[in-house]
Amino acid sequence: MESPTQTSEHIESMTEFLVKHYPDQLREISLSSDPKLHYPLFIEYAELVDDNPSLARQVFSNPEHYLRQFDDSAILAHKIALEHMKKFEEKIGIEKRFIHVRINTSGSPLERSPETFPSIGRVRVKHRGILMMLKGTVIRSGAVKMYEGEKMYRCRKCKHMFPIFPELESINSIVKPPFCPSQRSKACEGTNFDPVDDTVTRHDYQEIKIQENTQVLGVGVIPRSILVVLKDDLVDNVKAGDDVVVSGILTSKWSHDLKDVRCDLEPMLIANHVRRINELKSEIDISDDLIEKFKNFWSHFRDTPLKGRNAILRGICPQVFGLFTVKLAVALTLIGGVQHVDASGTKVRGESHLLLIGDPGTGKSQFLKFAAKLSNRAVITTGLGSTSAGLTVTAVKDGGEWMLEAGALVLADGGLCCIDEFDSMREHDRATIHEAMEQQSISVAKAGLVTTLSTKTIVFGATNPKGQYDPDQSLSVNTALSGPLLSRFDIVLVLLDTKNPEWDAVVSSHILAEVQIEQDREVDDLTTIWPLPMLQRYIQFVKKNFKPVLSKEAEEIISSYYRLQRRSSTHNAARTTVRMLESLIRLAQAHARLMFRNEVTRLDAITAILCIESSMTISAIVDSMGNALHSNFSEEPDQEYAKQEKIILGKLRRDDIY
């Protein structure tokens, strides 16, 4: 136990550190109007290590004790800031009672060590009692409660007053010390203590559960979760589906007392600092050299831009031969368009959705898996194993209280949700994703919990046709999917395994030669094929830095094509709605981003039309679009595009639409 002299020395050095490094935050707290609130004071652990290494080591090894001292020193630093403001700025601040030091450990040595930043599944007893970090996704968020915190007690014998803190481990029970803790020259040894009136500090309290990211786990490993306790200013800052990094103190709590069930301890992290990383996602680093490499790539293909685009597309699922249309659709879906908000505040989504309908063995699942690798955040599920609650949210009862637990679509917020075997889902379960796909939110009313959760996600589905695919029938009949659901997909591609001997011969030689190609491939040569890490960085860069605007010509072409489709839609009635016009705009914007541009040109509009044409059972313009399965990469894509553009514009002009 520390002596009073040591304690005062530590508080003095902590106060000095706060006044020296964080005067702006202290000034802001002083000028805040409400004296009853709990205020956070954010400090950097890396700065503490540089300024006072011994104090940083003590905070790391015994955080429970030293973080309380830090809170006391924050109050002292706040009083110094008040005096300074009154003396030099002639401003009168309001004295605050509750200030909590929140230590941000990012960029510090703690973040680089697996001992202090383990995965949730590797948390052990050795981590108990030290300052540590955990990263995960919030899967459950409990209600905000209130509990009684520290309370002052007085010794009957010597009248010494001291605080007693409740133990979170034993459901906030207060344990009195065996004898008086007064540190006088002559020990008091009193054993009777009385509570002092009006000295109870009450705290806000919330329990959340975080789960480790499934993408970093091996096959067959069950993702582990841990309970996290948020107090005071930290409550209600995160919601289900958020990616967070939490730093705090690992402790444990007794499980609920149930009849005929063994009572045991479960690990629990008492949070000191919570950092949301939704915006950063997987924090892929894009260097200036890499950006320069992207610019050089496009300057090399200045005269033949579609040849450059095809070089990028060849890197998507390289083990699958050809399928140019599918690879283009995957790229445009992952990149997506720009979200539009009109004057009334109504949002039009920027994310595109893709559905692959095909015979077995046409590579649908391969594309799903590869798309999940390309995305910074992805959740893969199958239709057979997904219920409506598993896709949206589940109401679960924990300790007599109902909570919401996030499902696949909520966990994929800001990323990609891949649903394989889409046709295996029950009709009732399939209907639950309607709102998630178009409005990008899920409205829930379960067990008295009424809320709306964000599902700003790309849906990538794969399904088999119902029996033998009949080209004379509409998509709704062939897939047993409803019209409203089909209209929500921007691109619906049909992959039919027609028996073509020439195609089979080419595909078999590609599969047999794939091993040799892998050995000979140059990683830095972007003009032939792009490696996976480069594709990930490129997609992230163009999504972040390009917000393409439609040119007048592109607007006219898209509008003309939409009017033509509306006029001639018989088989494709489920697809030709206003959503189709929004899909055309999104795909054109995505193609402009893919081409490293900030303006949607005629080329992008025509490409968007070709993608939509591939989605149609019967084409309105191009008579022989062919099977998407047999679409191959052209040797001269720019020349072939010129022919397709001539056909499309000629058709639009002939019908006096464009």
N, C-alpha and C positions, 0 to 999 in steps of 0.2 A: 504493500500500500504506500502511496506517495505521501511525503510529509507536506504540511501546509506551505512551506517555503518553496518546494519543488513545484507544487500546483500553481502558486502565484507566478513563478518564473515562466512556466509554460504558457499561462494565460497572457502574460505580458508579451512574450515573443510572438504568440499568435495574433494578438491585437496589433502589434507593430507591423506584422506581415500584411494584415488586412488593410490597415490605413495606408500603407505604402503602395500596394498593388491595386486596390479596388476602391479608390475614393469616389468614382462616378456612381458605382452601385450603391455605396453608403449614402451618398447625397440623394439619389433617387428614392431610396427607402425613407429617408428623413422627410422628404417633401410629400410622400403619400399621405392621404387624408385619414385612413381608417386605422386607429391604434390597436384594434382588437384582432386584426388579421395576422396570419403567420406568413412571414416574408422569406423568400429564398435569397441567399447570397452565394452566387456561383463562383467557385475558384477552380483554378487549373492545378491538378496534382503535379504536372511537369514543372510548373513554376515553383511550387512548394519544395520539390526535390532540389531545384537549382538554388533556391534562397536559403533553405534550412534542411539539409539532408537528414540530420538526426531526428528532427521533429517529424519529417515525412515518414521515416522508418517506424517511429512510434505510432503514428496514425495508422500505418499499414498493419502493424502487428497487434495493436490493441485499439481498434476503432471505436468500440462501444464506449470506452472511457474518454478517449481524446476527442471524439466528435462532440460529446457533451461540453467539454472544455472549450472547443471551438465555438459552439453556440453562445457560451458565456462571453467569450472574447468578442464575438460579433456584436453583442449588446454594448460592450465597452467601446468598441470602435465606432459604433453608431452614435454614442454619446459624445465622443470626440468630434465626430463630423458635425453634430448639432451645434457644439460650441464654436467650431470653426466657421460655420455658416452665419451664426449670430454675430461673431466678432468681425469677420472680413467681408461678408456679402450682405449683411443687414437683412437676412432672411430668417424667419422663425419656422423651424420644422416642428414636427410632432413626434414626441418620444414613443417608441414602439417597445412592446414587451416580448414579442416572439420573433426571433430571427434565426433561421437555420442555415448553416453552412452546407452547401451542396458541392461535392467534390467531383469534377469532371475528369475522369481518368483517361480520356482519349488522347493518344499521342504520348502517353507516359510509359515508363518501363512495365507497368502492370498490364498494359494492353498486349505487350509482346511476349509475355511469358505464359506457357500453357498451365502453369501452376496457379496463376492468379486469374486467368481467362480461359477456364476449361469449357468444354461443351456441357450441356445440362446433364447428359447421360454419364459424364465422368465426375460428377460432384461426389466427393467422399468426406468422411469424418475429418480428414486432415485439413480441409478447407474451413472448418468451423472456427469462428472467432477472428478471422482476418478480413481485410478489405479486399473484395474480389469482384469480378465482372462476369456477367452471363448475357448471352445473346440469344434471342428467340422471337417467336411470333406470339402475340397475345391471342389465346384461344378462348379465354373466359374472363369476364369482367363482372365483379360483384357490385352490390349496392354500396354507396358511401354511408358509413355508420359513424357513431361518435363513441369515444370511450374516455374514461377518466384516466388521466396520466399521473404525473408526479404530484404528491401531496406532502405538505409539511407536517412533521410530528414534533412534539415537545417532550423531553424527558421530565418525568415527575420529580426526580431527585435533584438534578442540577439545572433544570430549565433550559438545557441546550436544545436548539431547534435544528432539524436536519430533514432533507427531502428523502422520500422513499419512492422508487420507480416501480411500476407494476411489471410483472414478468409476462411477456407475450407468449412465452413457451407454455405456461400453465394457464392459458385463457385469461390473461390480464389480472391474475390474482396478486394481492399485495402481501409480501412476506416481510415481517418486522425483524430487525436484527436481534440477535440473542442478548446483547448488552449495548449500552449507550456508546455511540461512535465518537463522542467528543474527544479531541486529541489534546487534552490538557496535561500539565506536568504530573498531576495526581489523577489516576484513572477514576472515573465516576462509577462504573459497573452497575448502573441502574438498569432495570429490566422492564419497567412499566412506562409506556409512552401513550400520550393522548394526541389525537388529530387536532390540528389548528384550524379554526373555522375560516372559510373563504380563501383557502390557499390551494384549491384543486385546479390544476391546469387540464382543460379538456382538449382533445385532439380529434380531427377528422381521420377516418380510418377506412381503407378499402383493400380488399383482397383481389388480386388478379392471378391468372395462371398463364405461364409462358411455356411454349413448346419449342424444342430445337427444330431447326430448318430441315425438312426432309431431303432437300437437294444435296446436302453435304453428308448424308448417311449412306452406308452401303446397302445393297439389296438384302431384304429380310430383317433389317434392323428396325425395331419398333421405336419411333421417336419418343423421347422421354420429356416429361413436363415437371415444372416445379412451381410451388406457390410463392407469390411475391406480395409483401405487405407494403402498401403506400400510405404515407402519413402526411397530414397537414397540406402544404402547398402542392404535393405531388398527386393528390387524389384527382380523379376525373380528367387526367391529362392524356390518357391513352384509351383506345377502344379495341374491341375484338377485331383482329385482322392486321393490326399495326405491327411492324417490325421494330423491336426495341433492343437497346443495350442498357442493362441495369447494373449499377455498381452499388454494393451494399455489404451487409454482414450476414453470413450464413449462420442460422440457428435452427432450432427444431421445435415442433409443437406436438403435444399429445393429440392423438386422433380422438374422434368423438366416442364417447362411452356407449357402446351398443351391447345388448345382451348376447352372450355366447360368442362374442367376437374379441379376439386378443387385442388389448390396448397397446399401441406402439407409437413410436416417434416418427413423424414425417418431416423431411427437410423443408426449410422455409427461408427465404431471403428477405431481410428487412432492408428496403431500398433507401439509399441515400441520394442517388441521382438517377434519373431516367432520361435516356436520349432516344428520340424517335429517329429511325433511319429509313423511313418510307421513301423520302426523296432521294436518298443515296442508293437505296436498294443494295445490290451486292458490291457497290463502290468500285466498279471497274475503272482502273486508271487509264486515262487517255492522254498520252504525252504530246508535247508540241511536235516532236519528230514524227509521230504517227499521223497527226493532222496534216503535216507537210507531205507525208507519203500519199495520203488520200488525194490531196490537191495535185500532186505530180501524176498520179494515176489518171485523173480525169483530163489533165492537160495532154497526156499521151494519147488519149482517145477523143480528142477534141473533134476530129472530123468524122469519127465513127462511134458515136456515143452508145449505140445499142450493142456494139461488140464489147465495150467496156462493161455495160450492164450485164451481159450474158456471162462475162468472166466472173462477176460477183455471184450470179445465180448458180453457176456450176459448183460453187462451194457448198450449196445447200444440199444436204443428203447425198454426197458424192457416190455412195455405194449403190444408189438406185440409178439405172441408166435412163437418160432422156428425161421424159416427163417435164418438159420445159414449162408447159402451162401451169402445172401444179407447183413447181418451184417458184415461178413468178407470183402465183397466188399466195404462197406461204410468205414470201418476202414482203409483199404489199400488205398482207394482214398483220405481220409483226411490226412493220413500221407505222402503219395507220395514218389517218388524216389529222386535221387540226380541229379541236373542239370549238364549237361556235355557240356563243351565248347571245340571244337576241335582246331587244330593248326591254321586253317584259321579264327577262331573267330566265327564260326557258332555255335549257341546254340541249344542243344537238351533239350526240356523242362523236368523238373522233376515232374511237376504236372500231376496227372492222372484225367481222366474224366469218369463219370459213367452215364449210361442211364438205367432206369428201364422201361420195357414195360410190362404192365399187365392189367388184367381185372379190372373193378371198384370194390373197396372194398378189394383190396389185400395189402393195407398199404403203397402205394407208397408215398403219401403226408406226412404220419407220419414220414417216414425216411427222407424226405426232411427237415421237420421242426426240427427234432432232430439233423440232421447234421449241420443245421444253428446254433443251440445252442452250439454244440461242437466247431465250428470254432470261432476264435477270431474276424473275420470280415466276415459278410455274408450279401448278398442282395437276397431277395426272390421276384420273379416276376412270373407272369403267361403268358403263350404263347398268350392268347387271348388279354391281355392288354399290349403287348409289340410290339412296332414297331422297325424298324431297328435303327431309331434315338434314341429311348428310351433305346435300349440296348447298343449302341455305344456312339455317341456324337450328340448333337443338336447345330445347329448354331442359335443363338438368337440375336436380335437387341436390344441394350440398349443405349438410348440416341444418336441415330444416328450412333452407332459403332457396328460392328459384333463381337460377342464373342462365344466361345465354352462352352457348358454346358455338364458336364459329365453324361453318362448314366449308366445303371446297371453294365455292365462288367468293366467299368473304375473305378466305385466306389468300386467294389469288388476286385480291384487289391491287390494281396497279401493275398486274402482270398478265399471265396466260393461264387459262383453265382448259386442259385437254380432256375431252370425254370420248373415250373409245367405246365401240359397240353401242352407239347412240340409240339404235333400234331396240336394244334389250330393256331400256327403261320403261317403266309403266307410264301410261298416258298421264296419270295424275302427277307423277314425279316430274315428267317432262314439262308440264304446264307451269311449274314453279319458276322455271328459268326465263319465262317471257319478260317479266319486269326487269330482271337482272340484265338481260341482253340489251333492252332498248332504253329504259330509264336509268340504268346503271346504279340501281339501289334495290334493296330488299326490304319490304315493309313486313314487320312481324307483329303478331298479336298472339302470344302463347303464355299460358299460366299467369295471366295478369300483367305480363310484360309487353308493352306496346312501344315499338321503336322502329327506326329506319337505319339500315346499315349500308355502307358504300360498297358497291361491287363494280368498280371501274376496271373491268377485266375484258380481255379478248377471249372469246369462246371458240375453240377449235374442235369440231366434232368429226367423227368417222363412223360410218354405218354401212351395213350391207343392204342391197336392195331386197325387197320382199319377194322371194322366189326369183324367177327368171326376169331380168329387166326387159320391159317392153317399151321400145322407143315411141310407139304410137300413143302411149298413155302419159298423163302428166306426172310430174315429180311426186305429188301428194299420193297418187295411186301406187307408184313404184316403191315408195319408201315407207308408206303408212305414217308419214309425218304430216301434221296439220298445216294448212295454208298460212295461218298467222305465225307459226314457228319458222317455216321456210322463208317467209318474207323478211325475217330478222337477220338472216345470213346474207352478207354482201356477195359472197361467191359460193356457188354450189357446183362442184365439179363431179362429173360422172366418169368413172374409170371402168370400162368394160373389157373383160378378157376375151377379146375375139381371137380366134385361132388364125394367126398370121405367121406363116413359116419364116418369112424374111425377118420379121421383127424378132421372133424367137431366137433365130440364129445370132443376131446382133447382140441381144441381151445376154445370151449364154456366154458369148466370147468376152463381153464386158465383165461379167461376174468372175470368170476364170482368170482374167488379166488384172483384176483389182489389186491382188497382192503385189504384183510387180509394179503397178502404178504407185502404190503407197511407198515402195522402197525408192523409186526414182524421183518422187515429187520434190520440187524446190519450195521451201517454206516462204522465202522472201519474194518469190516471183509472183506478183499479184496479177500479171497480165494473163495467166493461164487459169489458175484456180486459187480461191482464197481459203486459208485454214480457218478452223472454227473460232479461235480467240480473236482473229482479225475481224471476222464477220460480226461477232458479238460487239466489239468496240465500234465498228462502223454503224451498226443499227442504232446503238445507243447515242452516238454522236449526231447522226442526222435527225433523230427524233427530238433531241434537245436543242439543236441549233438552227433548224430550218422550219419556218412557218409559211408554207407556200400560199400565194394568193392567185386566184383564177384570173387569167387574161380574158379580154373580151371575146376573142376567137374561141377559146376553150369553153367559155360559158355557152356560146351559141351552138357549138357542136354537141355538147352534152344535152342541152335543152331540146335540140332537134331530134336527137336519137331517142330521148325519153318520149316525146310526142309520137314518134313513129311506133315505138313499142306499145304504147297505150292503144294505138289504133289497130294494131294487128295481133293483139294478145288473145289467144284462145286457149292453147295448151298451157301458157305460162301466166295465167290469171293470178295465181298466188304470189308470183314474183313481181309483176309489174304494178307496184303501188308507189306512193310517194317515197317510200323507203328506198326504192330502186334509184331514184334521183339523188338522194343523199348518199347512197352507196357509190354512185358514179363520181360524185365530188370527192368522197373520201379516197377512193382508189386513185383518182387523178392526182390528188395531193400527195399520196403515198409514193406514187411513181416519180413525181417531181423531187421528193426527198431522196429517193433511191438514186436519182440521177444527179444529186448534189446541187439542187437548184432551189431558189426561193420563189419561182414563178411557175404556174401551171400553164404549159404551152399546148399547142395542137397535138404534139407527140404524146403527151401525158393523157389528154382527153381520148385520143384514138386507142391508146393501150388500155385505158379503163373500159372502153366500149368492147374491145376484143375479149377482156376478162369476163365481162357480163355476157357476151355472146357465147362464150364457152360454157356458161352456166345454164344456157337455155336448151330446152329439149328440141325445139325447132327454131332455127336462127331466123331473125327478121332481116338480116342484111347479107351476111356471108353464107353462101349456099353450102359450102363444104368445110365446116370447121373441123370435122373429124373427131375421133375419139381422143380425149385428153390423155389417155394412157399411151397413145402412140405419137404424142407431140414431141418432136426432137429439137435439139439446138441447131439453128441454121448456120451454115458456113458464112453467109453474107447477110446478117440480120437487117442491116440498114437498107439494103436493096429490096429485101422481101417486105419490109415495113412500108416502103414507098408504094409497092403494088397494093397492099392492104388498105393503105390510106386512100389511094385513088378509087378503089372499089367502094369504100364506106362513104366518102364525100360525094362520089357520083350517085350513089343510091339516095342519099339525103337530098341532093339537089334535084334529082329526077322526080322525087315526090314533093318538090316545092316546099320543103321544110327548112332547108339550110340555104 
